[in-house]
Amino acid sequence: MQDSIIILMLLSFSSGINFLVLFLSSIMLIIRGKYRFQKLFSLTYFLWGLCFASIFFFDYGEFYFQFCFQNTLILILNFSIIGFMIISLLDLLLYKKPFSYLRVLFILPFILFPISYIITKNEVIYTVLQYFTMVLCLAIYLYIEIKVRIYYREIQDYYSNIERIHLKWTVYILRLCLVILVLWLGLSFNFLPFMDIIYNVLTLPLILYISYKIYFQELPEEINQEKEGGFNDRKTLIQGIDITALILEKEYYLNENLNLTMLASLIGTNRTYLSRFINKELNTNFYDYINAFRVEHAMRLLKDSNSKQSLEEVAYQSGFGSYTTFNRFFKKRYNTTPGGFRARKTSSNELN
């Protein structure tokens, strides 16, 4: 009996912590309120917090979960958070399109199931909801995985700095969410309080990470298609070596916010042809093309024996938006990290 009381106290404490974190995150996202998807996530977080708070209304009996109308209804209502999470994620991915109320249909099943259960009091409804949720989450995950890949290729063709606008993190989060979802569904089939504590502990860092990403997430500007230019634009792009030389001479790549439209304007051409030239003739994308200039510039700074700049300063002065991106490109280009290169260079100078 003493052990069961301790476990239930830990369960209540961990659920309370998750509720508090979600409630505070919801407030922060409302205050941030720069984009619609952040407001939707704020609502989602508030409802998710209520799901954790609902644990205080459970009837645990002696120790193990006893199926009863009240408990089953609470669990069924908790499933509604899946629908709100799906709507929030879709709004983030489909930011270019106006909000469609068809997305609200994802909430409809999670309204109908509780109503059906209240009317019939049939436990089979709860089991059907569990399997329905598993299938829905898997389908949405596959859809988002595909959409993120398309989106990622699109922004790489337009932006030279994508740290704040890429959505690859959503795929990683969704994969973790699927693992936690399996644990949660397992709990909903056969509830054990100590397993729910594990679920709460695993969920907390996930909540914090998602909150951080959503809070700082930026959306790219609308990338409208331009009309194709004339012969002069096409001729400029054919002379690719001149473009490269011009970029090196003017050091346009040092602008952290450089994008395809800006570069096309600076070199006096049409961005449609510039994009086509980079993709077709150079067989790369705008993101890799510009960051290749930046990593070469960073190498020149690192080779300067009189330089006292930190690696972070080298990254930002070379046009990179973050040290992480600088480190990745440098390692890809020179098969070593900037820190490793500097350490070897320092050792070589000392021997000389």
SULLIN-V264800 format. One record per pair of residues at least 4 apart in sequence whose ideal C-beta (glycine too) atoms are under 8 Angstrom apart, sorted by sequence separation. I is the first residue (numbers start at 1). J is the second residue. If there is no record, write none. Layout:
I,J / I,J
This chain:
1,5 / 2,6 / 3,7 / 4,8 / 5,9 / 6,10 / 7,11 / 8,12 / 9,13 / 10,14 / 11,15 / 12,16 / 13,17 / 14,18 / 15,19 / 16,20 / 17,21 / 18,22 / 19,23 / 20,24 / 21,25 / 22,26 / 23,27 / 24,28 / 25,29 / 26,30 / 27,31 / 28,32 / 29,33 / 34,38 / 35,39 / 36,40 / 37,41 / 38,42 / 39,43 / 40,44 / 41,45 / 42,46 / 43,47 / 44,48 / 45,49 / 46,50 / 47,51 / 48,52 / 49,53 / 50,54 / 54,58 / 60,64 / 61,65 / 67,71 / 68,72 / 69,73 / 70,74 / 71,75 / 72,76 / 73,77 / 74,78 / 75,79 / 79,83 / 80,84 / 81,85 / 82,86 / 83,87 / 84,88 / 85,89 / 86,90 / 87,91 / 88,92 / 89,93 / 90,94 / 91,95 / 99,103 / 104,108 / 107,111 / 108,112 / 109,113 / 110,114 / 111,115 / 112,116 / 113,117 / 114,118 / 115,119 / 116,120 / 117,121 / 123,127 / 124,128 / 125,129 / 126,130 / 127,131 / 128,132 / 129,133 / 130,134 / 131,135 / 132,136 / 133,137 / 134,138 / 135,139 / 136,140 / 137,141 / 138,142 / 139,143 / 140,144 / 141,145 / 142,146 / 143,147 / 144,148 / 145,149 / 146,150 / 147,151 / 148,152 / 149,153 / 150,154 / 151,155 / 152,156 / 153,157 / 154,158 / 155,159 / 162,166 / 167,171 / 168,172 / 169,173 / 170,174 / 171,175 / 172,176 / 173,177 / 174,178 / 175,179 / 176,180 / 177,181 / 178,182 / 179,183 / 180,184 / 181,185 / 182,186 / 183,187 / 184,188 / 185,189 / 186,190 / 187,191 / 191,195 / 192,196 / 193,197 / 194,198 / 195,199 / 196,200 / 197,201 / 198,202 / 199,203 / 200,204 / 202,206 / 203,207 / 204,208 / 205,209 / 206,210 / 207,211 / 208,212 / 209,213 / 210,214 / 211,215 / 212,216 / 213,217 / 229,233 / 230,234 / 231,235 / 232,236 / 233,237 / 234,238 / 235,239 / 239,243 / 240,244 / 241,245 / 242,246 / 243,247 / 244,248 / 245,249 / 246,250 / 247,251 / 258,262 / 259,263 / 260,264 / 261,265 / 262,266 / 263,267 / 269,273 / 270,274 / 271,275 / 272,276 / 273,277 / 274,278 / 275,279 / 276,280 / 277,281 / 278,282 / 279,283 / 284,288 / 285,289 / 286,290 / 287,291 / 288,292 / 289,293 / 290,294 / 291,295 / 292,296 / 293,297 / 294,298 / 295,299 / 296,300 / 297,301 / 298,302 / 299,303 / 300,304 / 309,313 / 310,314 / 311,315 / 312,316 / 313,317 / 314,318 / 316,320 / 321,325 / 322,326 / 323,327 / 324,328 / 325,329 / 326,330 / 327,331 / 328,332 / 329,333 / 330,334 / 331,335 / 336,340 / 337,341 / 338,342 / 339,343 / 340,344 / 341,345 / 342,346 / 343,347 / 344,348 / 345,349 / 346,350 / 347,351 / 348,352 / 33,38 / 60,65 / 61,66 / 66,71 / 67,72 / 117,122 / 120,125 / 187,192 / 191,196 / 228,233 / 229,234 / 247,252 / 253,258 / 257,262 / 258,263 / 264,269 / 269,274 / 276,281 / 277,282 / 279,284 / 284,289 / 302,307 / 309,314 / 315,320 / 320,325 / 331,336 / 336,341 / 32,38 / 33,39 / 60,66 / 65,71 / 116,122 / 156,162 / 159,165 / 236,242 / 237,243 / 247,253 / 252,258 / 264,270 / 265,271 / 278,284 / 279,285 / 301,307 / 320,326 / 330,336 / 331,337 / 58,65 / 59,66 / 155,162 / 236,243 / 255,262 / 264,271 / 267,274 / 278,285 / 282,289 / 307,314 / 315,322 / 330,337 / 334,341 / 91,99 / 117,125 / 187,195 / 263,271 / 278,286 / 284,292 / 301,309 / 309,317 / 315,323 / 318,326 / 330,338 / 336,344 / 29,38 / 30,39 / 33,42 / 59,68 / 116,125 / 117,126 / 186,195 / 187,196 / 320,329 / 29,39 / 155,165 / 261,271 / 264,274 / 315,325 / 327,337 / 59,70 / 155,166 / 252,263 / 260,271 / 263,274 / 275,286 / 278,289 / 312,323 / 315,326 / 327,338 / 330,341 / 29,41 / 30,42 / 58,70 / 59,71 / 91,103 / 113,125 / 183,195 / 187,199 / 302,314 / 311,323 / 314,326 / 315,327 / 326,338 / 29,42 / 57,70 / 58,71 / 90,103 / 301,314 / 152,166 / 252,266 / 260,274 / 27,42 / 113,128 / 152,167 / 183,198 / 184,199 / 260,275 / 311,326 / 26,42 / 29,45 / 58,74 / 87,103 / 113,129 / 151,167 / 152,168 / 183,199 / 247,263 / 250,266 / 298,314 / 301,317 / 25,42 / 26,43 / 57,74 / 86,103 / 87,104 / 298,315 / 301,318 / 26,45 / 87,106 / 110,129 / 113,132 / 148,167 / 180,199 / 183,202 / 25,45 / 26,46 / 54,74 / 86,106 / 87,107 / 109,129 / 148,168 / 247,267 / 298,318 / 246,267 / 297,318 / 23,45 / 148,170 / 180,202 / 297,319 / 298,320 / 22,45 / 23,46 / 26,49 / 54,77 / 83,106 / 84,107 / 109,132 / 148,171 / 180,203 / 263,286 / 295,318 / 315,338 / 22,46 / 54,78 / 83,107 / 243,267 / 294,318 / 314,338 / 83,108 / 294,319 / 22,48 / 23,49 / 83,109 / 144,170 / 145,171 / 180,206 / 260,286 / 293,319 / 294,320 / 22,49 / 51,78 / 80,107 / 83,110 / 109,136 / 144,171 / 259,286 / 263,290 / 311,338 / 82,110 / 298,326 / 311,339 / 20,49 / 145,174 / 177,206 / 290,319 / 291,320 / 19,49 / 22,52 / 51,81 / 80,110 / 106,136 / 144,174 / 176,206 / 18,49 / 19,50 / 79,110 / 80,111 / 236,267 / 243,274 / 295,326 / 299,330 / 311,342 / 236,268 / 237,269 / 258,290 / 294,326 / 298,330 / 19,52 / 47,80 / 48,81 / 141,174 / 173,206 / 236,269 / 18,52 / 19,53 / 47,81 / 79,113 / 80,114 / 141,175 / 243,277 / 291,325 / 295,329 / 294,329 / 295,330 / 299,334 / 16,52 / 48,84 / 173,209 / 233,269 / 237,273 / 302,338 / 15,52 / 16,53 / 44,81 / 47,84 / 48,85 / 76,113 / 77,114 / 141,178 / 173,210 / 233,270 / 236,273 / 237,274 / 240,277 / 253,290 / 292,329 / 296,333 / 15,53 / 76,114 / 253,291 / 291,329 / 295,333 / 234,273 / 237,276 / 238,277 / 302,341 / 15,55 / 44,84 / 138,178 / 173,213 / 229,269 / 233,273 / 237,277 / 253,293 / 254,294 / 298,338 / 302,342 / 305,345 / 15,56 / 43,84 / 44,85 / 73,114 / 76,117 / 137,178 / 229,270 / 240,281 / 253,294 / 292,333 / 228,270 / 240,282 / 299,341 / 303,345 / 12,55 / 44,87 / 170,213 / 229,272 / 254,297 / 302,345 / 11,55 / 12,56 / 40,84 / 44,88 / 73,117 / 137,181 / 169,213 / 226,270 / 228,272 / 229,273 / 237,281 / 253,297 / 305,349 / 43,88 / 72,117 / 73,118 / 226,271 / 227,272 / 228,273 / 248,293 / 226,272 / 247,293 / 251,297 / 40,87 / 41,88 / 134,181 / 225,272 / 40,88 / 133,181 / 76,125 / 76,126 / 79,129 / 86,136 / 167,217 / 37,88 / 40,91 / 72,123 / 75,126 / 82,133 / 89,140 / 93,144 / 134,185 / 8,60 / 69,121 / 133,185 / 164,216 / 165,217 / 76,129 / 94,147 / 164,217 / 165,218 / 37,91 / 72,126 / 79,133 / 82,136 / 86,140 / 90,144 / 93,147 / 164,218 / 165,219 / 36,91 / 37,92 / 82,137 / 89,144 / 93,148 / 130,185 / 165,220 / 7,63 / 67,123 / 4,62 / 37,95 / 93,151 / 130,188 / 4,63 / 36,95 / 130,189 / 35,95 / 256,316 / 159,220 / 258,319 / 126,188 / 158,220 / 36,99 / 254,317 / 256,319 / 254,318 / 255,319 / 256,320 / 155,220 / 158,223 / 254,319 / 256,321 / 253,319 / 154,223 / 93,167 / 92,167 / 93,170 / 92,170 / 89,170 / 160,253 / 161,256 / 160,256 / 161,257 / 161,258 / 160,258 / 160,259 / 159,259 / 158,259 / 159,260 / 158,260 / 157,260 / 158,261 / 75,188 / 158,275 / 157,275 / 157,278 / 157,279 / 95,219 / 92,217 / 162,287 / 65,191 / 96,222 / 160,286 / 64,191 / 65,192 / 159,286 / 160,287 / 64,192 / 65,193 / 157,285 / 158,286 / 159,287 / 64,193 / 156,285 / 157,286 / 63,193 / 156,286 / 157,287 / 160,290 / 156,287 / 160,291 / 153,285 / 155,287 / 156,288 / 60,193 / 55,196 / 52,200 / 164,321 / 163,321 / 48,207 / 160,319 / 161,320 / 162,321 / 163,322 / 161,321 / 163,324 / 163,325 / 161,325 / 45,211 / 41,214 / 38,214 / 37,214 / 38,215 / 38,217 / 37,217 / 15,196 / 11,193 / 18,200 / 25,207 / 29,211 / 35,217 / 11,194 / 14,197 / 17,200 / 21,204 / 28,211 / 32,215 / 35,219 / 8,193 / 11,196 / 15,200 / 18,203 / 22,207 / 29,214 / 7,193 / 11,197 / 14,200 / 18,204 / 21,207 / 25,211 / 29,215 / 7,194 / 10,197 / 14,201 / 17,204 / 21,208 / 28,215 / 4,193 / 11,200 / 18,207 / 7,197 / 14,204 / 21,211 / 25,215
